[in-house]
Amino acid sequence: MLPGVENAFGQPVGSPVPGWSPRPRPAPGLVLEGRWARLEALEADRHAADLHAAYALAPDDRLWTYMPHGPFADAEAYRSWVRAVVDRADPFFLAVVDRGTGLAAGAVSYLRIAPEHGAIEVGWITYSPLLQRTTAATEAMALMMGHAFDELGYRRYEWKCDALNAPSCAAAERLGFTFEGVHRQAVVVKGRSRDTAWFSILDSEWPAVRAALDAWLDPANFAADGRQRTPLLTGGPLRGGA
C-alpha cells in the first residue's frame, strides 16, 4: 500500500501527484520495434492469414480455453473477428511479428485504458506455437511495458487472467508483476463463472523490472544454441528474483 498523508481534518488520504495530467492513448498505426519481435497495430488484410495459419499449428484448441474469443472454424471466421475489433480504441490490438520470419505469430492488446488515472492493462495475449516460449514472446511484453511507462507516462500497468489459468499467472510473476488478489465470480466467460486474478507493475517498480528484462534480453545472455544463461526474475519485483 502506498504511504498516505493527512488532510486538514486529520484523515489519511493518498499522496499528492504533482503536475498530473491525463496520459495519451496508444496511437493508431503504432509500431514497436525490438531485436526479435515487432509489434504492429493489427490489420485484417495484413495479419489475419498469418495468424490463423500460426494458430492452426496447435494440436488442439486449448489455446482458447481461457480466452473470451475463439476457437475459429476457419480462416475467414478469424478474419471476420479481426475486422470487427481492429477499429476499436479499447481494446487496442497489436500483431506480434517474428522478425526472423516476417510473419505475424501472435496477437496482444492494451485495454481498460484509463488516461485520467494513468492505468493501462495488457491482455488478449494469444501466442501461437510459433511464438510460445520464445525470446520474441518475452520481448513483446517488454516492448509494451516500455511504451506504456517510458513513452506514454502511465503510472500503473495491469495483467488480469482467469485465476485457474496457472500458466498465465506464472507468466505474470515471471515478468515482474505483483499479485494483488482475486476478484471472485468477476465475470461470465463462455458460459462459465470466472474468478479473476489481478497483477500489476507500478511506475516506481518499473526501473527494476526494466533492468531485469534488459539483462535477460541482452544477446550475451544466450548461448550459441539459443538457451538462456541466466533466467528472468521470478516472483515479482517486490518479492525478489531468482
Residue pairs with C-beta under 8 A, 6 or more apart in sequence:
2 14
2 15
3 15
4 12
4 13
4 14
4 15
5 12
5 13
5 14
5 15
5 16
6 12
6 13
7 13
17 155
20 118
22 115
22 116
22 118
23 115
23 118
23 152
23 153
23 154
24 115
24 152
24 153
25 89
25 90
25 92
25 113
25 115
25 152
26 92
26 110
26 113
26 147
26 152
28 41
29 41
30 39
30 40
30 41
30 92
30 94
30 147
31 38
31 39
31 40
31 41
32 38
32 39
32 94
32 143
32 144
32 146
32 147
33 143
34 99
34 136
34 139
34 140
34 142
34 143
35 99
35 139
35 217
35 219
36 98
36 99
36 100
36 134
36 135
36 136
36 139
37 96
37 97
37 98
37 99
37 136
37 137
37 139
37 140
37 143
38 96
38 97
38 99
39 94
39 95
39 96
39 97
39 108
39 140
39 143
39 144
40 46
40 47
40 94
40 95
40 97
40 104
41 86
41 92
41 93
41 94
41 95
42 82
42 85
42 86
42 93
42 94
42 95
42 107
43 82
43 86
43 95
44 79
44 82
44 83
44 86
46 95
46 104
47 82
47 95
47 97
47 104
47 107
48 75
48 78
48 79
48 82
48 83
49 75
49 79
50 103
50 104
50 105
51 78
51 82
51 95
51 104
51 105
51 106
51 107
51 128
52 72
52 74
52 75
52 78
52 79
53 75
54 103
54 104
54 105
54 106
54 128
54 129
54 130
54 131
55 63
55 70
55 72
55 78
55 126
55 128
57 128
57 129
57 130
58 128
58 129
61 70
61 71
63 70
63 71
63 126
63 128
64 70
64 71
65 165
66 161
66 162
66 164
66 165
66 168
66 189
67 124
67 126
68 189
68 190
69 81
69 124
70 78
70 81
70 126
72 78
72 81
82 93
85 91
85 93
86 93
89 113
90 110
90 111
90 112
90 113
91 109
91 110
91 111
91 123
91 124
92 109
92 110
92 111
92 113
93 107
93 108
93 109
93 124
94 107
94 108
94 109
94 110
94 144
95 104
95 106
95 107
96 104
96 105
96 106
96 107
96 108
96 127
96 131
96 136
96 137
96 140
97 103
97 104
97 105
98 104
98 105
98 130
98 131
98 134
98 136
99 136
100 136
101 130
103 130
105 127
105 128
105 130
105 131
105 136
106 125
106 126
106 127
106 128
106 130
106 131
106 137
106 140
107 124
107 125
107 126
108 122
108 123
108 124
108 125
108 126
108 140
108 144
109 122
109 123
109 124
110 120
110 121
110 122
110 144
110 148
111 120
111 121
111 122
111 123
111 124
112 119
112 120
112 121
112 123
112 158
113 119
113 120
113 121
114 120
117 155
117 156
118 153
118 154
118 155
118 156
118 203
119 154
119 155
119 156
119 157
119 158
120 148
120 152
120 154
120 156
120 157
120 158
121 157
121 158
121 159
121 160
122 141
122 144
122 145
122 157
122 158
122 159
123 159
123 160
123 161
125 168
127 137
131 137
131 140
135 217
135 222
135 226
138 175
138 213
138 216
138 217
138 232
139 217
141 175
142 210
142 213
142 214
142 217
145 157
145 175
145 201
145 206
145 209
145 210
145 213
146 210
148 154
148 157
149 157
149 203
149 206
149 210
150 210
154 203
155 202
155 203
156 200
156 201
156 202
156 203
157 200
157 201
157 202
157 206
158 198
158 199
158 200
159 172
159 175
159 177
159 198
159 199
159 200
160 196
160 197
160 198
160 199
161 168
161 169
161 172
161 196
161 197
162 168
162 189
162 194
162 195
162 196
162 197
163 169
163 182
163 194
163 195
163 196
163 197
164 194
164 195
165 197
168 197
169 179
169 197
169 199
172 179
172 197
172 199
173 179
173 199
173 234
173 235
173 236
174 232
174 233
174 234
175 209
175 213
175 232
176 201
176 205
176 208
176 209
176 212
176 213
176 233
176 236
176 237
177 199
177 200
177 201
177 236
178 199
178 200
178 201
178 205
178 236
178 237
178 238
178 239
179 197
179 198
179 199
179 236
180 198
180 199
180 200
181 197
181 198
182 195
182 196
182 197
182 198
183 195
183 196
183 198
184 195
185 193
185 194
185 195
186 194
186 195
186 196
187 194
187 196
188 194
199 236
201 209
201 237
205 237
205 238
208 237
209 233
209 237
212 232
212 233
212 237
212 241
213 232
215 221
215 230
216 228
216 230
216 231
216 232
216 233
220 229
221 228
221 229
221 230
222 228
222 229
223 229
231 242
233 241
233 242
234 241
234 242
235 241
235 242
